[in-house]
Amino acid sequence: MHVRRKLIVGNWKMNGSLAGLAELAAIAGAARGGAGVDVAICPPFTLIAPAVARSGRLAIGAQDCHWAPDGAHTGAISAAMLKEAGAKLVILGHSERRAEAAETDSLVRDKAETALAAGLQAIVCVGESEAERTAGQAEQRVAAQLSGSLPDPDGPERARGELVLAYEPIWAIGTGKVASAGDVGAMHAVIRRALVERFGDAGGRVRILYGGSVNAANAAELLAVAEVDGALVGGASLTAAAFVPIVEAAARS
């Protein structure tokens, strides 16, 4: 049996300001006190470097990167640029990116391979829509995303960075709706099987996060579910008051 450290990641999305970085002090304090828990915040690109300067042991990450290492890609940010700014991780294939920027599974895979080659922790997101779940197609949809989005199992880049998966049912993101513990456990089991099939024994070491309206009230129940190795947190990560209880729940679990 693989022992995996809990990982709690805050995704600030298109929110935050220099003044808002004051929240990092309390979050960093919780990260230091959370035995067995890794904690990270992913602010907008403009806040990465100043966040790193205030973060202490708190890891700072990004919300996207380009698939190419450099080149003529106006408005894009490379994995190497993120690392130079002090980022340790990057969220890839979030449903909002897939929907708003029409990101495909193959593009997410290319981004993941580039991020891993740069030595970043790459958090690859998957999840179904409400219509797909209602139609009984949730597991089929997530399995298809995994097949297309996961990096090459034989790629040398995996030796440099760490791959992490995040299951975020689209219908639960920012809506207040939360998947039941049973549904979360069933989907994380599907993801674990896919990881082991693709990467062998190494697939058992990949951490799988749950995301979708995670908050202080439901974190303990969700983090107790088998194969849930942490959480990808949206709105509740914007303030220490809302985020720290989730970190504390992870430490207790």
Secondary structure, DSSP 8 states (H G I E B T S, - for coil): -----EEEEEE--S---TGGGGGHHHHHHHHHH-TTEEEEEE--GGGHHHHHHH-TTSEEEES---SSSSSS-TT---HHHHHHHT--EEEES-HHHHHHS---HHHHHHHHHHHHHTT-EEEEEE---HHHHHTT-HHHHHHHHHHHHS--TT-GGGGTS-EEEEE--GGGTTTS----HHHHHHHHHHHHHHHHHHHGGGGGTSEEEEESS--TTTHHHHHTSTT--EEEESGGGSSHHHHHHHHHHHHH-
